[in-house]
């Protein structure tokens, strides 16, 4: 079981998304909490060390912090805007 930290800017981005997509994103965050990283991708370039989880047309960018078992959500945005 991982602990999820969601900073205020990420919550603000999430609040601007329509309700059906918010529900989908919450469900994906729950899979992160349970430790399901099976379909996540590591990012490259300047975002190296961060990971991406797909949630429909939205992407959840997060950082796994080693042995502490903490996941910090960096950004939640439409796939056109996230990188």
C-alpha positions as CSV (number, residue, x, y, z in Angstrom):
1,X,0.0,0.0,0.0
2,X,1.4,3.4,-1.0
3,X,0.6,6.8,0.4
4,X,-0.5,9.3,-2.2
5,X,0.3,13.0,-1.8
6,X,-1.6,15.4,-4.0
7,X,-0.3,19.0,-4.0
8,X,-2.7,22.0,-4.2
9,X,-1.8,22.8,-7.9
10,X,-2.7,19.2,-8.9
11,X,-6.0,19.4,-7.0
12,X,-6.8,22.7,-8.7
13,X,-6.2,21.1,-12.1
14,X,-8.4,18.2,-11.2
15,X,-11.2,20.4,-10.1
16,X,-11.3,22.0,-13.6
17,X,-12.0,18.7,-15.3
18,X,-15.5,17.5,-16.0
19,X,-17.1,15.0,-13.5
20,X,-17.0,11.8,-15.6
21,X,-13.3,12.2,-16.2
22,X,-12.7,13.2,-12.6
23,X,-14.2,9.8,-11.6
24,X,-11.9,8.0,-14.0
25,X,-8.9,9.9,-12.6
26,X,-9.8,9.1,-9.0
27,X,-10.1,5.4,-9.9
28,X,-6.6,5.5,-11.5
29,X,-5.2,7.2,-8.4
30,X,-6.7,4.3,-6.3
31,X,-4.8,1.8,-8.5
32,X,-1.6,3.8,-7.8
33,X,-2.4,3.5,-4.1
34,X,-2.7,-0.2,-4.3
35,X,0.6,-0.5,-6.1
36,X,-0.6,-1.4,-9.7
37,X,2.1,0.1,-11.9
38,X,1.7,-2.4,-14.7
39,X,0.7,-0.1,-17.6
40,X,2.6,3.0,-16.4
41,X,5.5,4.4,-18.4
42,X,8.7,6.1,-17.3
43,X,9.2,9.5,-18.8
44,X,12.4,10.5,-20.6
45,X,14.4,13.7,-21.1
46,X,13.9,16.5,-18.6
47,X,11.1,14.5,-16.9
48,X,13.3,11.5,-16.2
49,X,12.5,9.8,-13.0
50,X,8.8,10.6,-13.2
51,X,6.1,8.2,-14.4
52,X,2.9,8.6,-16.4
53,X,-0.5,6.8,-15.9
54,X,-3.2,7.1,-18.6
55,X,-6.7,8.0,-17.6
56,X,-8.7,8.4,-20.9
57,X,-7.5,11.6,-22.6
58,X,-5.8,12.7,-19.3
59,X,-2.4,11.9,-17.9
60,X,-1.4,11.6,-14.3
61,X,2.3,12.5,-13.8
62,X,3.7,11.2,-10.6
63,X,7.0,10.6,-8.8
64,X,7.7,7.4,-6.8
65,X,9.9,8.2,-3.8
66,X,12.0,5.0,-3.2
67,X,11.6,2.9,-0.2
68,X,9.3,5.3,1.6
69,X,6.4,4.1,-0.4
70,X,5.1,7.7,-1.1
71,X,3.8,8.7,-4.5
72,X,3.6,12.4,-5.2
73,X,1.2,13.5,-8.0
74,X,3.0,16.2,-10.0
75,X,0.4,17.1,-12.6
76,X,-3.1,16.0,-13.9
77,X,-3.9,17.5,-17.3
78,X,-5.1,16.7,-20.8
79,X,-2.7,14.8,-22.9
80,X,-2.1,17.8,-25.2
81,X,-1.0,20.0,-22.3
82,X,0.7,17.7,-19.8
83,X,4.3,17.6,-21.1
